[in-house]
């Protein structure tokens, strides 16, 4: 029996590789003759570079960069020499967990550190940079990235603005003539797990701002400033950055990358699957185990469990989804190839306890799933 374990991370708890290890630890003693293949996945958010490293190899590089709240942080990216490829997570340099929870406010955060990572990646002999857009603490429309790469974002007096969501309120001029010339020699690819536009009721600020600490007044102001940024891009640069799919990813970083820097925006899971051996591995599985921290109605829209199930469905392979919590509107996942969904919690608990006990709960739940698989296999062979 071949079991493929292909989970996303359980955010703020375990990365995808550790989730896969916990699942195998629970299943292997019950199914001692099974063959397990771990396939850690990511949809473009935290752990995206690690997923590439796990599946195609490479080297990890660490740099001290500007964190989302302007304090220095140590961030990393992955270089694969064979593919002449760099993979960067926005979350590594500009992620929400890097900002203390009690001071989170997307008006004051910056993507500057992500731009510094891109600049550092350009020092290597590469042809492409993939940037995973999930998990940001920012709402600056990529102003920090643009600044770090040499663009001039100026106020009415010709002074550089502070590259934050709040700083966009003073923006009058965008000058891209001073961008790092090495950008012309590489392909930029942005991996995103959302299709939101930059502005409007489904845009970066309205949908994701509250998750980053924005209060009602912050959301109102930041929405105005993103409209200002989009208008200046249109009037001065002739670029429409507001409405294309994914422009609102990572607090508007999608708009800067796709609208101003010429990046291709692609669904993160599809991009990872297309660059690795995942399809052939899944095609030869008897069971597939996947999962993420929360499974709900949003999971069907480009998240790891839905993408994995869609592939497995084509080969008529059963798919089990593990989740830290299960929300409403999951029924559509059963039409996409999911066989069963299991929450890993033993009962009601505080979020802090759930995060702390994720590994133990994954092992226990995976053991129970293995017992179910063993029973079904036994009945199939004796029928």
C-alpha positions in Angstrom: 0.0 0.0 0.0 1.3 3.4 -1.0 0.2 6.4 1.1 1.1 9.9 0.0 1.0 12.6 2.7 0.6 16.0 1.1 -0.4 18.6 3.7 -0.1 22.4 3.9 1.2 24.0 7.1 -0.9 24.4 10.2 -0.2 28.1 10.5 1.4 29.4 13.6 1.8 25.8 14.8 3.6 23.4 12.4 5.1 23.8 9.0 4.1 21.4 6.2 7.1 19.1 6.6 6.4 18.7 10.3 2.8 18.0 9.7 3.7 15.3 7.2 6.1 13.8 9.7 3.5 13.7 12.4 1.0 12.0 10.1 3.4 9.3 9.2 4.4 8.9 12.8 0.7 8.1 13.6 0.0 5.8 10.7 3.2 3.8 10.3 2.9 1.7 13.4 -0.6 0.6 12.4 0.3 0.0 8.8 3.9 -1.4 9.1 4.0 -2.8 5.5 2.8 0.5 3.8 5.1 2.7 1.9 4.8 6.4 2.8 5.8 9.4 0.6 5.9 12.8 2.2 5.0 15.7 -0.1 4.9 18.9 1.9 2.9 21.5 0.1 2.1 25.3 0.3 -0.3 27.5 -1.6 2.0 30.5 -1.8 2.1 31.5 1.9 4.4 30.6 4.7 6.6 27.7 3.9 6.4 28.0 0.1 10.2 28.2 -0.4 10.6 25.3 2.0 8.2 23.2 -0.1 10.4 23.8 -3.2 13.5 23.0 -1.2 11.9 19.7 0.0 10.9 18.6 -3.4 13.5 19.8 -5.9 16.5 20.6 -3.5 18.6 23.7 -3.3 20.4 25.8 -0.8 18.9 28.1 1.9 20.4 31.6 2.4 19.8 33.8 5.4 19.9 37.6 5.4 19.2 40.3 7.9 16.5 42.6 6.4 13.9 45.2 7.5 11.0 43.5 9.2 7.4 44.6 8.7 7.5 46.9 11.7 11.0 48.2 10.7 12.9 46.1 13.3 15.6 43.9 11.8 14.7 40.3 11.2 16.6 37.3 9.8 14.8 36.1 6.7 15.7 33.5 4.1 15.2 32.3 0.5 16.1 29.2 -1.5 18.4 29.0 -4.5 18.3 26.0 -6.8 21.3 26.1 -9.1 20.2 23.4 -11.5 17.0 25.3 -12.3 18.6 28.7 -11.9 15.8 29.6 -9.6 15.2 31.6 -6.4 12.1 31.1 -4.2 11.2 33.8 -1.7 8.4 33.9 0.9 6.9 37.3 1.6 6.1 35.8 5.1 9.8 35.3 5.8 10.6 39.0 5.8 7.2 40.7 6.0 5.0 38.1 7.7 2.3 38.8 10.3 3.8 36.5 13.0 6.8 38.9 13.0 4.7 41.6 14.5 3.7 41.3 18.2 -0.1 40.7 18.3 -0.9 43.6 20.6 0.7 46.2 18.2 -0.5 44.8 14.8 -1.8 47.6 12.5 -1.5 47.4 8.7 -1.2 51.2 8.5 2.3 51.0 9.8 3.8 47.9 8.3 6.1 47.6 5.3 7.2 45.1 2.6 10.7 46.6 2.5 12.3 43.5 3.8 10.8 41.4 1.0 12.3 43.8 -1.5 15.7 43.5 0.2 15.4 39.7 -0.2 14.6 40.1 -3.9 17.7 42.4 -4.3 19.8 39.8 -2.5 18.6 37.0 -4.8 19.6 39.1 -7.8 23.2 38.7 -6.6 23.0 35.0 -7.5 23.3 33.6 -11.1 19.5 32.9 -11.6 16.9 33.3 -14.3 13.7 33.3 -12.3 12.5 34.5 -8.9 9.3 32.9 -7.5 7.7 35.0 -4.7 5.1 33.4 -2.5 2.6 36.1 -1.5 0.7 34.7 1.5 1.0 35.6 5.1 2.0 39.2 5.0 1.5 41.8 7.7 1.4 44.6 5.2 -1.1 46.7 3.3 1.4 48.9 1.4 0.7 47.8 -2.2 4.3 46.7 -2.4 5.6 50.2 -1.8 8.4 48.7 0.4 9.4 46.2 -2.3 9.5 49.0 -5.0 11.6 51.2 -2.7 14.1 48.4 -1.9 14.5 47.7 -5.6 15.3 51.3 -6.4 12.0 52.9 -7.4 11.3 56.4 -6.1 8.0 57.0 -4.4 7.8 60.7 -3.6 5.5 63.1 -1.8 4.5 66.5 -3.0 7.8 68.1 -1.9 9.8 65.5 -3.7 10.8 63.6 -0.6 10.6 59.8 -0.3 7.4 58.6 1.4 7.6 56.1 4.3 6.8 52.8 2.4 3.8 51.8 4.5 0.0 51.7 4.0 -0.1 55.0 5.9 2.7 56.4 3.8 0.7 56.0 0.6 -1.5 58.8 1.8 1.3 61.3 0.9 2.2 59.7 -2.4 2.4 62.0 -5.4 5.0 60.6 -7.8 6.2 57.1 -8.8 9.4 56.9 -10.7 10.5 53.4 -12.0 13.4 54.6 -14.1 15.8 54.0 -11.2 14.7 50.3 -10.6 17.5 47.8 -10.2 18.5 47.1 -13.9 19.1 43.4 -13.1 15.3 42.9 -12.9 15.2 43.0 -16.7 17.3 39.8 -16.9 15.1 37.6 -14.7 11.5 36.3 -14.8 9.4 37.2 -11.8 6.6 34.8 -10.9 4.2 35.6 -8.0 2.5 32.6 -6.4 -0.7 33.6 -4.7 -3.6 31.7 -3.1 -6.3 34.4 -3.6 -7.9 36.1 -6.6 -8.8 39.4 -4.8 -8.4 42.7 -6.6 -6.5 45.6 -5.1 -9.4 47.8 -4.1 -13.1 47.6 -3.4 -15.4 45.3 -1.2 -13.3 42.2 -2.1 -10.0 44.0 -2.1 -6.8 43.7 0.0 -7.9 46.1 2.7 -11.5 45.2 3.2 -11.0 41.4 3.2 -7.5 41.0 4.8 -7.0 44.2 6.7 -8.9 43.2 9.8 -6.9 39.9 10.0 -3.7 42.1 10.2 -5.0 44.2 13.1 -6.8 46.9 11.2 -9.8 48.6 12.9 -12.8 50.1 11.1 -11.1 53.6 10.7 -7.8 52.0 9.6 -9.7 50.0 6.9 -11.5 53.1 5.6 -8.2 55.2 5.4 -6.2 52.4 3.9 -8.8 51.8 1.2 -8.6 55.4 0.2 -4.8 55.2 0.0 -4.8 52.1 -2.2 -7.2 53.9 -4.5 -4.7 56.8 -4.5 -1.8 54.4 -5.4 -3.8 52.9 -8.2 -4.8 56.2 -9.6 -1.2 57.4 -9.7 0.0 54.2 -11.4 -2.7 54.7 -14.1 -2.1 58.5 -14.6 1.7 58.6 -14.4 2.7 55.1 -15.6 -0.2 54.1 -17.8 -0.6 50.9 -15.7 -3.8 49.5 -14.4 -3.0 47.8 -11.1 -6.4 47.7 -9.4 -8.7 45.1 -10.8 -6.7 42.1 -12.1 -7.0 38.8 -10.2 -4.5 38.6 -7.4 -3.7 42.3 -7.3 -4.9 42.3 -3.7 -2.7 39.5 -2.6 -0.4 40.2 0.4 -1.7 43.6 1.0 -1.4 44.7 -2.6 2.0 43.3 -3.3 0.3 41.4 -6.2 -0.5 44.8 -7.7 3.1 46.0 -7.6 4.6 42.8 -8.9 2.0 42.1 -11.6 1.1 45.6 -12.5 4.5 47.4 -12.3 7.3 44.8 -12.4 5.9 42.5 -15.0 5.5 39.4 -12.8 3.2 36.5 -13.8 0.7 35.8 -11.1 -0.1 32.1 -10.8 -2.0 30.0 -8.3 0.6 28.9 -5.8 -0.4 25.2 -5.5 -0.7 24.8 -9.2 2.7 26.4 -9.7 4.3 24.1 -7.1 2.7 21.0 -8.5 3.8 21.8 -12.1 7.4 22.3 -11.1 7.8 19.1 -9.1 7.1 15.3 -9.4 3.9 15.6 -7.4 1.5 14.5 -10.2 3.3 11.2 -10.8 3.6 10.5 -7.1 -0.1 11.1 -6.5 -1.1 9.0 -9.5 0.6 6.0 -8.0 -1.0 6.3 -4.5 -3.5 4.1 -2.9 -4.5 6.8 -0.3 -3.8 10.5 -0.1 -3.7 12.3 3.3 -3.7 16.2 3.1 -4.8 19.0 5.3 -4.4 22.5 6.6 -5.0 24.5 9.8 -8.6 25.4 9.0 -10.8 23.8 6.5 -13.9 25.8 5.4 -15.7 27.2 2.4 -12.5 29.0 1.3 -10.6 25.8 1.0 -12.1 25.0 -2.3 -10.6 28.3 -3.8 -7.0 27.4 -4.6 -6.0 25.9 -1.2 -3.8 22.8 -0.9 -6.5 20.2 0.1 -8.7 21.1 -2.9 -5.9 21.1 -5.4 -4.6 17.7 -4.1 -8.1 16.2 -4.1 -8.7 17.4 -7.7 -5.6 15.5 -8.9 -6.4 12.4 -6.9 -10.0 12.4 -8.1 -8.8 12.0 -11.7 -7.1 8.7 -10.6 -10.0 7.6 -8.3 -7.8 7.7 -5.2 -9.5 8.4 -1.8 -8.4 11.6 -0.1 -8.6 12.2 3.7 -8.3 15.8 4.9 -7.0 16.6 8.4 -7.8 20.0 9.9 -7.0 22.0 13.0 -10.6 23.2 12.8 -13.5 22.6 10.4 -15.8 25.5 9.5 -19.0 25.8 7.5 -19.6 25.2 3.8 -17.2 22.3 3.3 -19.7 20.3 1.2 -18.2 21.4 -2.1 -14.9 19.7 -1.2 -16.7 16.3 -1.5 -17.5 17.1 -5.1 -13.8 18.0 -5.7 -12.6 14.6 -4.7 -12.4 14.7 -0.9 -13.5 11.4 0.7 -13.5 12.5 4.4 -12.6 15.4 6.6 -11.3 14.9 10.2 -10.8 17.6 12.8 -7.8 16.7 14.9 -9.0 18.3 18.2 -10.1 15.9 20.9 -12.7 18.4 22.1 -13.3 22.2 22.7 -10.2 24.0 23.8 -8.5 27.4 23.7 -6.7 28.3 20.5 -3.3 28.5 22.3 -3.8 24.9 23.5 -4.8 23.8 20.0 -1.7 25.3 18.5 0.6 23.9 21.2 -0.9 20.3 20.9 -1.1 20.1 17.1 1.6 17.5 16.7 0.1 15.2 19.4 -3.4 15.6 18.0 -2.2 14.9 14.4 -0.4 11.7 15.5 -3.5 10.5 17.4 -5.9 11.3 14.6 -3.6 9.8 11.9 -3.4 6.6 14.0 -7.2 6.3 14.0 -7.3 6.9 10.2 -4.7 4.2 9.7 -6.9 1.8 11.7 -9.8 2.6 9.4 -7.7 2.0 6.3 -6.4 -1.3 7.7 -9.9 -2.5 8.4 -11.1 -1.5 4.9 -8.1 -3.1 3.3 -8.6 -6.3 5.3 -12.3 -6.5 4.3 -11.4 -5.9 0.7 -8.9 -8.8 0.6 -11.3 -11.2 2.4 -14.4 -10.3 0.4 
